Amino acid sequence: MRTRSLTASLGLWTFAIGLAGALAGALAGCRSLPPSKPESQWTIEEARGAEVYRQKCANCHYPTTTRGLHGPGLQALTKLKAMPSGAPPTDERLTQVILHGRQMMPATQLTSEQLDDLLAYLHSL
Ligand code: HEC
């Protein structure tokens, strides 16, 4: 009897784990994002923007995922309908957030050239 109920509960577990795996897979599928532009295809502007990003943003934001670090990951940021705050990812809004900060995010000082490069890079993510 004992062996039998053990087998039964093991079977149930295997089923539950399989189900969880299938669900996780389905969820991951829903969240798949448009791909980023590969580094080998960056324009000069995008490459300069990537350098600005490394210096000013990378400590707090991953560029290759939406998973959070100190702030949200920025992959596909400009291809989504809304940023984490709910605001649309327009250049105006991005400029505002970058230059003036937002809640826990500090303001970043950039020249207008650095800002243009950075925006070009953000569009490539
Ligand atoms: C010290 C950490 C830090 C740095 C440096 C930083 N951020 Fe952030 N960022 C945050 C945090 C925290 C948030 C979430 C703010 C909030 O509560 O909405 C955020 C939010 C954002 C958002 C989402 C805004 C929204 O409306 O949802 C964008 C876009 C962003 N940051 C871009 C940048 C860029 C580009 C840089 C580099 C110029 C940068 N951040 C530098 C911490 C940082």
Backbone and ligand atoms as CSV (ligand in chain L), in Angstrom:
chain,resi,resn,atom,element,x,y,z
A,1,MET,N,N,0.824,-1.201,0.000
A,1,MET,CA,C,0.000,0.000,0.000
A,1,MET,C,C,0.861,1.256,0.000
A,2,ARG,N,N,1.861,1.252,0.881
A,2,ARG,CA,C,2.704,2.441,1.029
A,2,ARG,C,C,3.374,2.803,-0.299
A,3,THR,N,N,3.984,1.766,-0.917
A,3,THR,CA,C,4.696,1.997,-2.181
A,3,THR,C,C,3.741,2.594,-3.210
A,4,ARG,N,N,2.522,2.088,-3.149
A,4,ARG,CA,C,1.563,2.508,-4.151
A,4,ARG,C,C,1.225,3.990,-4.043
A,5,SER,N,N,0.984,4.436,-2.786
A,5,SER,CA,C,0.621,5.852,-2.660
A,5,SER,C,C,1.824,6.735,-2.983
A,6,LEU,N,N,3.036,6.212,-2.682
A,6,LEU,CA,C,4.238,6.975,-3.026
A,6,LEU,C,C,4.317,7.153,-4.547
A,7,THR,N,N,4.083,6.046,-5.251
A,7,THR,CA,C,4.127,6.107,-6.711
A,7,THR,C,C,3.082,7.103,-7.223
A,8,ALA,N,N,1.900,7.041,-6.597
A,8,ALA,CA,C,0.834,7.933,-7.044
A,8,ALA,C,C,1.227,9.386,-6.824
A,9,SER,N,N,1.798,9.688,-5.646
A,9,SER,CA,C,2.119,11.093,-5.400
A,9,SER,C,C,3.287,11.543,-6.274
A,10,LEU,N,N,4.215,10.605,-6.549
A,10,LEU,CA,C,5.315,10.965,-7.457
A,10,LEU,C,C,4.757,11.317,-8.829
A,11,GLY,N,N,3.785,10.520,-9.256
A,11,GLY,CA,C,3.163,10.765,-10.551
A,11,GLY,C,C,2.531,12.146,-10.583
A,12,LEU,N,N,1.882,12.484,-9.492
A,12,LEU,CA,C,1.213,13.779,-9.412
A,12,LEU,C,C,2.243,14.907,-9.488
A,13,TRP,N,N,3.355,14.715,-8.775
A,13,TRP,CA,C,4.404,15.732,-8.799
A,13,TRP,C,C,4.964,15.931,-10.203
A,14,THR,N,N,5.231,14.814,-10.848
A,14,THR,CA,C,5.782,14.906,-12.201
A,14,THR,C,C,4.814,15.690,-13.087
A,15,PHE,N,N,3.538,15.422,-12.910
A,15,PHE,CA,C,2.516,16.120,-13.695
A,15,PHE,C,C,2.534,17.620,-13.373
A,16,ALA,N,N,2.590,17.925,-12.059
A,16,ALA,CA,C,2.554,19.325,-11.637
A,16,ALA,C,C,3.774,20.071,-12.179
A,17,ILE,N,N,4.950,19.431,-12.100
A,17,ILE,CA,C,6.170,20.089,-12.575
A,17,ILE,C,C,6.094,20.308,-14.091
A,18,GLY,N,N,5.570,19.300,-14.779
A,18,GLY,CA,C,5.413,19.432,-16.222
A,18,GLY,C,C,4.492,20.584,-16.571
A,19,LEU,N,N,3.402,20.698,-15.817
A,19,LEU,CA,C,2.423,21.755,-16.053
A,19,LEU,C,C,3.062,23.126,-15.802
A,20,ALA,N,N,3.814,23.228,-14.702
A,20,ALA,CA,C,4.473,24.496,-14.371
A,20,ALA,C,C,5.438,24.880,-15.489
A,21,GLY,N,N,6.164,23.878,-15.985
A,21,GLY,CA,C,7.110,24.148,-17.068
A,21,GLY,C,C,6.399,24.661,-18.306
A,22,ALA,N,N,5.282,24.027,-18.647
A,22,ALA,CA,C,4.528,24.430,-19.831
A,22,ALA,C,C,4.012,25.862,-19.664
A,23,LEU,N,N,3.523,26.165,-18.457
A,23,LEU,CA,C,3.013,27.511,-18.191
A,23,LEU,C,C,4.114,28.548,-18.306
A,24,ALA,N,N,5.275,28.232,-17.723
A,24,ALA,CA,C,6.400,29.165,-17.775
A,24,ALA,C,C,6.795,29.408,-19.229
A,25,GLY,N,N,6.806,28.342,-20.014
A,25,GLY,CA,C,7.142,28.468,-21.423
A,25,GLY,C,C,6.160,29.369,-22.143
A,26,ALA,N,N,4.880,29.194,-21.862
A,26,ALA,CA,C,3.854,29.999,-22.512
A,26,ALA,C,C,4.016,31.463,-22.131
A,27,LEU,N,N,4.291,31.713,-20.841
A,27,LEU,CA,C,4.462,33.090,-20.382
A,27,LEU,C,C,5.664,33.730,-21.051
A,28,ALA,N,N,6.770,32.977,-21.121
A,28,ALA,CA,C,7.984,33.515,-21.744
A,28,ALA,C,C,7.691,33.856,-23.200
A,29,GLY,N,N,6.890,33.023,-23.857
A,29,GLY,CA,C,6.526,33.273,-25.241
A,29,GLY,C,C,5.775,34.573,-25.393
A,30,CYS,N,N,4.872,34.852,-24.466
A,30,CYS,CA,C,4.099,36.082,-24.512
A,30,CYS,C,C,4.985,37.297,-24.364
A,31,ARG,N,N,6.064,37.128,-23.598
A,31,ARG,CA,C,6.891,38.284,-23.306
A,31,ARG,C,C,8.062,38.425,-24.269
A,32,SER,N,N,8.116,37.624,-25.322
A,32,SER,CA,C,9.273,37.738,-26.203
A,32,SER,C,C,9.218,39.088,-26.916
A,33,LEU,N,N,10.381,39.737,-27.001
A,33,LEU,CA,C,10.452,41.108,-27.487
A,33,LEU,C,C,11.067,41.141,-28.873
A,34,PRO,N,N,10.818,42.218,-29.636
A,34,PRO,CA,C,11.505,42.337,-30.915
A,34,PRO,C,C,13.019,42.390,-30.667
A,35,PRO,N,N,13.815,41.797,-31.541
A,35,PRO,CA,C,15.256,41.720,-31.290
A,35,PRO,C,C,15.941,43.083,-31.393
A,36,SER,N,N,17.025,43.219,-30.636
A,36,SER,CA,C,17.830,44.437,-30.719
A,36,SER,C,C,18.679,44.393,-31.982
A,37,LYS,N,N,19.063,45.562,-32.460
A,37,LYS,CA,C,19.967,45.634,-33.614
A,37,LYS,C,C,21.343,45.112,-33.184
A,38,PRO,N,N,21.930,44.184,-33.942
A,38,PRO,CA,C,23.234,43.671,-33.537
A,38,PRO,C,C,24.319,44.748,-33.610
A,39,GLU,N,N,25.279,44.631,-32.703
A,39,GLU,CA,C,26.352,45.623,-32.596
A,39,GLU,C,C,27.067,45.836,-33.935
A,40,SER,N,N,27.190,44.760,-34.706
A,40,SER,CA,C,27.918,44.857,-35.986
A,40,SER,C,C,27.198,45.771,-36.981
A,41,GLN,N,N,25.908,46.074,-36.724
A,41,GLN,CA,C,25.153,46.935,-37.652
A,41,GLN,C,C,24.922,48.341,-37.122
A,42,TRP,N,N,25.530,48.658,-35.975
A,42,TRP,CA,C,25.329,49.982,-35.407
A,42,TRP,C,C,25.860,51.059,-36.333
A,43,THR,N,N,25.142,52.195,-36.404
A,43,THR,CA,C,25.673,53.377,-37.066
A,43,THR,C,C,26.696,54.017,-36.117
A,44,ILE,N,N,27.432,55.005,-36.617
A,44,ILE,CA,C,28.412,55.699,-35.764
A,44,ILE,C,C,27.695,56.341,-34.576
A,45,GLU,N,N,26.536,56.915,-34.858
A,45,GLU,CA,C,25.752,57.554,-33.798
A,45,GLU,C,C,25.357,56.554,-32.710
A,46,GLU,N,N,24.853,55.398,-33.153
A,46,GLU,CA,C,24.435,54.371,-32.189
A,46,GLU,C,C,25.613,53.869,-31.362
A,47,ALA,N,N,26.771,53.723,-32.021
A,47,ALA,CA,C,27.959,53.252,-31.301
A,47,ALA,C,C,28.399,54.280,-30.266
A,48,ARG,N,N,28.341,55.567,-30.639
A,48,ARG,CA,C,28.689,56.613,-29.658
A,48,ARG,C,C,27.662,56.616,-28.528
A,49,GLY,N,N,26.392,56.401,-28.883
A,49,GLY,CA,C,25.338,56.354,-27.868
A,49,GLY,C,C,25.536,55.193,-26.903
A,50,ALA,N,N,26.025,54.069,-27.422
A,50,ALA,CA,C,26.280,52.904,-26.569
A,50,ALA,C,C,27.355,53.233,-25.532
A,51,GLU,N,N,28.326,54.051,-25.954
A,51,GLU,CA,C,29.393,54.458,-25.033
A,51,GLU,C,C,28.823,55.370,-23.938
A,52,VAL,N,N,27.962,56.303,-24.332
A,52,VAL,CA,C,27.298,57.170,-23.353
A,52,VAL,C,C,26.510,56.292,-22.372
A,53,TYR,N,N,25.802,55.319,-22.918
A,53,TYR,CA,C,24.993,54.414,-22.089
A,53,TYR,C,C,25.871,53.686,-21.068
A,54,ARG,N,N,27.016,53.176,-21.557
A,54,ARG,CA,C,27.924,52.442,-20.667
A,54,ARG,C,C,28.371,53.321,-19.503
A,55,GLN,N,N,28.635,54.580,-19.822
A,55,GLN,CA,C,29.138,55.481,-18.786
A,55,GLN,C,C,28.043,55.970,-17.845
A,56,LYS,N,N,26.849,56.233,-18.392
A,56,LYS,CA,C,25.851,56.959,-17.598
A,56,LYS,C,C,24.653,56.129,-17.169
A,57,CYS,N,N,24.375,55.027,-17.814
A,57,CYS,CA,C,23.115,54.321,-17.558
A,57,CYS,C,C,23.310,52.871,-17.132
A,58,ALA,N,N,24.420,52.259,-17.584
A,58,ALA,CA,C,24.561,50.802,-17.435
A,58,ALA,C,C,24.631,50.344,-15.978
A,59,ASN,N,N,25.029,51.246,-15.076
A,59,ASN,CA,C,25.062,50.852,-13.665
A,59,ASN,C,C,23.678,50.522,-13.137
A,60,CYS,N,N,22.665,51.063,-13.758
A,60,CYS,CA,C,21.309,50.895,-13.232
A,60,CYS,C,C,20.350,50.186,-14.183
A,61,HIS,N,N,20.702,50.108,-15.466
A,61,HIS,CA,C,19.765,49.511,-16.428
A,61,HIS,C,C,20.466,48.497,-17.324
A,62,TYR,N,N,19.955,47.271,-17.362
A,62,TYR,CA,C,20.420,46.299,-18.364
A,62,TYR,C,C,19.891,46.724,-19.733
A,63,PRO,N,N,20.726,46.644,-20.788
A,63,PRO,CA,C,20.223,46.981,-22.119
A,63,PRO,C,C,19.638,45.781,-22.872
A,64,THR,N,N,19.896,44.574,-22.385
A,64,THR,CA,C,19.555,43.394,-23.195
A,64,THR,C,C,18.401,42.569,-22.621
A,65,THR,N,N,17.686,43.127,-21.681
A,65,THR,CA,C,16.554,42.427,-21.077
A,65,THR,C,C,15.644,43.490,-20.455
A,66,THR,N,N,14.420,43.117,-20.106
A,66,THR,CA,C,13.549,44.049,-19.392
A,66,THR,C,C,13.617,43.789,-17.885
A,67,ARG,N,N,14.449,42.814,-17.512
A,67,ARG,CA,C,14.621,42.495,-16.093
A,67,ARG,C,C,15.263,43.691,-15.384
A,68,GLY,N,N,14.803,43.989,-14.194
A,68,GLY,CA,C,15.288,45.162,-13.480
A,68,GLY,C,C,16.654,44.976,-12.851
A,69,LEU,N,N,17.397,46.104,-12.740
A,69,LEU,CA,C,18.642,46.127,-11.977
A,69,LEU,C,C,18.320,47.125,-10.862
A,70,HIS,N,N,18.746,48.397,-10.969
A,70,HIS,CA,C,18.232,49.424,-10.052
A,70,HIS,C,C,16.989,50.045,-10.663
A,71,GLY,N,N,17.017,50.165,-11.979
A,71,GLY,CA,C,15.839,50.612,-12.725
A,71,GLY,C,C,15.475,49.500,-13.699
A,72,PRO,N,N,14.362,49.664,-14.423
A,72,PRO,CA,C,13.920,48.607,-15.348
A,72,PRO,C,C,14.919,48.357,-16.477
A,73,GLY,N,N,14.989,47.112,-16.963
A,73,GLY,CA,C,15.797,46.812,-18.147
A,73,GLY,C,C,15.209,47.539,-19.340
A,74,LEU,N,N,16.064,47.973,-20.270
A,74,LEU,CA,C,15.575,48.855,-21.338
A,74,LEU,C,C,15.493,48.188,-22.705
A,75,GLN,N,N,15.597,46.854,-22.761
A,75,GLN,CA,C,15.489,46.232,-24.084
A,75,GLN,C,C,14.148,46.570,-24.726
A,76,ALA,N,N,14.184,46.907,-25.997
A,76,ALA,CA,C,12.975,47.168,-26.803
A,76,ALA,C,C,12.151,48.344,-26.290
A,77,LEU,N,N,12.766,49.151,-25.428
A,77,LEU,CA,C,12.061,50.271,-24.794
A,77,LEU,C,C,11.217,51.097,-25.763
A,78,THR,N,N,11.839,51.497,-26.894
A,78,THR,CA,C,11.134,52.398,-27.802
A,78,THR,C,C,10.186,51.659,-28.745
A,79,LYS,N,N,10.186,50.304,-28.661
A,79,LYS,CA,C,9.288,49.545,-29.538
A,79,LYS,C,C,8.012,49.140,-28.802
A,80,LEU,N,N,7.983,49.436,-27.506
A,80,LEU,CA,C,6.815,49.073,-26.724
A,80,LEU,C,C,5.822,50.236,-26.698
A,81,LYS,N,N,4.577,49.930,-26.362
A,81,LYS,CA,C,3.553,50.974,-26.309
A,81,LYS,C,C,3.815,51.927,-25.162
A,82,ALA,N,N,4.306,51.373,-24.060
A,82,ALA,CA,C,4.468,52.209,-22.873
A,82,ALA,C,C,5.711,51.805,-22.098
A,83,MET,N,N,6.321,52.781,-21.430
A,83,MET,CA,C,7.444,52.504,-20.548
A,83,MET,C,C,6.868,52.011,-19.217
A,84,PRO,N,N,7.736,51.537,-18.318
A,84,PRO,CA,C,7.213,51.010,-17.049
A,84,PRO,C,C,6.293,51.983,-16.320
A,85,SER,N,N,6.522,53.281,-16.441
A,85,SER,CA,C,5.660,54.259,-15.769
A,85,SER,C,C,4.297,54.369,-16.436
A,86,GLY,N,N,4.174,53.819,-17.667
A,86,GLY,CA,C,2.923,53.943,-18.401
A,86,GLY,C,C,2.993,55.014,-19.483
A,87,ALA,N,N,4.039,55.865,-19.423
A,87,ALA,CA,C,4.184,56.919,-20.426
A,87,ALA,C,C,4.675,56.324,-21.744
A,88,PRO,N,N,4.263,56.900,-22.886
A,88,PRO,CA,C,4.753,56.383,-24.169
A,88,PRO,C,C,6.244,56.707,-24.326
A,89,PRO,N,N,7.011,55.816,-24.993
A,89,PRO,CA,C,8.464,56.004,-25.079
A,89,PRO,C,C,8.881,56.956,-26.190
A,90,THR,N,N,8.334,58.155,-26.185
A,90,THR,CA,C,8.707,59.129,-27.211
A,90,THR,C,C,10.065,59.753,-26.858
A,91,ASP,N,N,10.726,60.344,-27.853
A,91,ASP,CA,C,12.010,61.005,-27.598
A,91,ASP,C,C,11.850,62.141,-26.584
A,92,GLU,N,N,10.723,62.840,-26.653
A,92,GLU,CA,C,10.483,63.947,-25.718
A,92,GLU,C,C,10.458,63.430,-24.286
A,93,ARG,N,N,9.702,62.350,-24.105
A,93,ARG,CA,C,9.555,61.786,-22.772
A,93,ARG,C,C,10.889,61.209,-22.269
A,94,LEU,N,N,11.608,60.530,-23.162
A,94,LEU,CA,C,12.907,59.966,-22.783
A,94,LEU,C,C,13.874,61.086,-22.396
A,95,THR,N,N,13.880,62.153,-23.193
A,95,THR,CA,C,14.760,63.285,-22.913
A,95,THR,C,C,14.455,63.861,-21.534
A,96,GLN,N,N,13.181,64.000,-21.258
A,96,GLN,CA,C,12.726,64.522,-19.965
A,96,GLN,C,C,13.240,63.653,-18.816
A,97,VAL,N,N,13.032,62.328,-18.951
A,97,VAL,CA,C,13.448,61.395,-17.885
A,97,VAL,C,C,14.971,61.430,-17.716
A,98,ILE,N,N,15.697,61.432,-18.845
A,98,ILE,CA,C,17.160,61.369,-18.787
A,98,ILE,C,C,17.730,62.659,-18.182
A,99,LEU,N,N,17.267,63.806,-18.659
A,99,LEU,CA,C,17.863,65.072,-18.212
A,99,LEU,C,C,17.378,65.517,-16.839
A,100,HIS,N,N,16.167,65.107,-16.473
A,100,HIS,CA,C,15.624,65.598,-15.202
A,100,HIS,C,C,15.450,64.506,-14.152
A,101,GLY,N,N,15.606,63.246,-14.538
A,101,GLY,CA,C,15.439,62.163,-13.576
A,101,GLY,C,C,13.976,61.897,-13.296
A,102,ARG,N,N,13.728,60.868,-12.506
A,102,ARG,CA,C,12.352,60.499,-12.183
A,102,ARG,C,C,12.384,59.656,-10.920
A,103,GLN,N,N,11.706,60.096,-9.890
A,103,GLN,CA,C,11.671,59.384,-8.603
A,103,GLN,C,C,13.064,58.925,-8.187
A,104,MET,N,N,13.351,57.620,-8.187
A,104,MET,CA,C,14.658,57.136,-7.726
A,104,MET,C,C,15.754,57.298,-8.782
A,105,MET,N,N,15.405,57.741,-9.959
A,105,MET,CA,C,16.422,57.892,-11.008
A,105,MET,C,C,16.972,59.317,-10.991
A,106,PRO,N,N,18.312,59.438,-10.871
A,106,PRO,CA,C,18.899,60.785,-10.834
A,106,PRO,C,C,18.923,61.420,-12.224
A,107,ALA,N,N,18.967,62.747,-12.272
A,107,ALA,CA,C,19.132,63.455,-13.538
A,107,ALA,C,C,20.526,63.180,-14.080
A,108,THR,N,N,20.658,63.136,-15.408
A,108,THR,CA,C,21.965,62.940,-16.040
A,108,THR,C,C,22.264,64.165,-16.893
A,109,GLN,N,N,23.458,64.733,-16.731
A,109,GLN,CA,C,23.845,65.874,-17.554
A,109,GLN,C,C,24.511,65.383,-18.821
A,110,LEU,N,N,23.994,65.795,-19.966
A,110,LEU,CA,C,24.553,65.389,-21.262
A,110,LEU,C,C,24.607,66.600,-22.182
A,111,THR,N,N,25.573,66.598,-23.101
A,111,THR,CA,C,25.548,67.609,-24.155
A,111,THR,C,C,24.441,67.198,-25.127
A,112,SER,N,N,24.015,68.127,-25.989
A,112,SER,CA,C,22.919,67.753,-26.885
A,112,SER,C,C,23.383,66.677,-27.873
A,113,GLU,N,N,24.679,66.651,-28.184
A,113,GLU,CA,C,25.176,65.597,-29.066
A,113,GLU,C,C,25.124,64.232,-28.369
A,114,GLN,N,N,25.557,64.204,-27.109
A,114,GLN,CA,C,25.501,62.943,-26.354
A,114,GLN,C,C,24.057,62.449,-26.243
A,115,LEU,N,N,23.143,63.395,-26.013
A,115,LEU,CA,C,21.735,63.015,-25.897
A,115,LEU,C,C,21.216,62.423,-27.205
A,116,ASP,N,N,21.538,63.058,-28.327
A,116,ASP,CA,C,21.098,62.534,-29.627
A,116,ASP,C,C,21.660,61.134,-29.867
A,117,ASP,N,N,22.942,60.953,-29.560
A,117,ASP,CA,C,23.564,59.637,-29.744
A,117,ASP,C,C,22.885,58.596,-28.858
A,118,LEU,N,N,22.646,58.987,-27.607
A,118,LEU,CA,C,22.030,58.062,-26.656
A,118,LEU,C,C,20.630,57.662,-27.125
A,119,LEU,N,N,19.863,58.634,-27.611
A,119,LEU,CA,C,18.516,58.318,-28.101
A,119,LEU,C,C,18.597,57.360,-29.290
A,120,ALA,N,N,19.565,57.607,-30.189
A,120,ALA,CA,C,19.724,56.706,-31.340
A,120,ALA,C,C,20.014,55.288,-30.840
A,121,TYR,N,N,20.892,55.189,-29.841
A,121,TYR,CA,C,21.222,53.872,-29.285
A,121,TYR,C,C,19.993,53.227,-28.640
A,122,LEU,N,N,19.223,54.004,-27.876
A,122,LEU,CA,C,18.039,53.433,-27.215
A,122,LEU,C,C,17.058,52.878,-28.250
A,123,HIS,N,N,16.981,53.543,-29.414
A,123,HIS,CA,C,16.098,53.039,-30.469
A,123,HIS,C,C,16.587,51.712,-31.056
A,124,SER,N,N,17.880,51.422,-30.886
A,124,SER,CA,C,18.417,50.180,-31.469
A,124,SER,C,C,18.195,48.984,-30.534
A,125,LEU,N,N,17.781,49.260,-29.294
A,125,LEU,CA,C,17.671,48.172,-28.308
A,125,LEU,C,C,16.477,47.269,-28.576
L,1,HEC,C1,C,21.284,55.487,-10.203
L,1,HEC,C2,C,20.522,54.592,-11.058
L,1,HEC,C3,C,20.044,55.094,-12.411
L,1,HEC,C4,C,20.779,55.659,-13.434
L,1,HEC,C5,C,22.259,56.028,-13.440
L,1,HEC,C6,C,19.867,55.783,-14.551
L,1,HEC,N1,N,18.608,55.350,-14.197
L,1,HEC,FE1,FE,16.983,55.251,-15.398
L,1,HEC,N2,N,15.845,54.637,-13.843
L,1,HEC,C7,C,16.313,54.355,-12.582
L,1,HEC,C8,C,15.201,54.007,-11.731
L,1,HEC,C9,C,15.283,53.627,-10.263
L,1,HEC,C10,C,14.040,54.095,-12.545
L,1,HEC,C11,C,12.593,53.883,-12.127
L,1,HEC,C12,C,12.042,55.257,-11.805
L,1,HEC,C13,C,10.590,55.219,-11.446
L,1,HEC,O1,O,10.294,54.976,-10.293
L,1,HEC,O2,O,9.773,55.414,-12.348
L,1,HEC,C14,C,14.494,54.470,-13.864
L,1,HEC,C15,C,13.657,54.633,-14.950
L,1,HEC,C16,C,14.085,54.821,-16.243
L,1,HEC,C17,C,13.251,54.778,-17.416
L,1,HEC,C18,C,11.748,54.480,-17.437
L,1,HEC,C19,C,10.973,55.766,-17.335
L,1,HEC,C20,C,9.495,55.528,-17.333
L,1,HEC,O3,O,8.785,56.490,-17.662
L,1,HEC,O4,O,9.044,54.432,-17.015
L,1,HEC,C21,C,14.042,55.031,-18.482
L,1,HEC,C22,C,13.626,55.112,-19.947
L,1,HEC,C23,C,15.376,55.238,-17.987
L,1,HEC,N3,N,15.377,55.102,-16.629
L,1,HEC,C24,C,16.468,55.500,-18.783
L,1,HEC,C25,C,17.732,55.805,-18.293
L,1,HEC,C26,C,18.834,56.208,-19.130
L,1,HEC,C27,C,18.800,56.315,-20.635
L,1,HEC,C28,C,19.877,56.466,-18.293
L,1,HEC,C29,C,21.260,56.975,-18.662
L,1,HEC,C30,C,21.304,58.352,-19.136
L,1,HEC,C31,C,19.432,56.188,-16.925
L,1,HEC,N4,N,18.132,55.784,-16.982
L,1,HEC,C32,C,20.236,56.286,-15.790
L,1,HEC,C33,C,17.627,54.386,-12.174
L,1,HEC,C34,C,18.672,54.910,-12.904
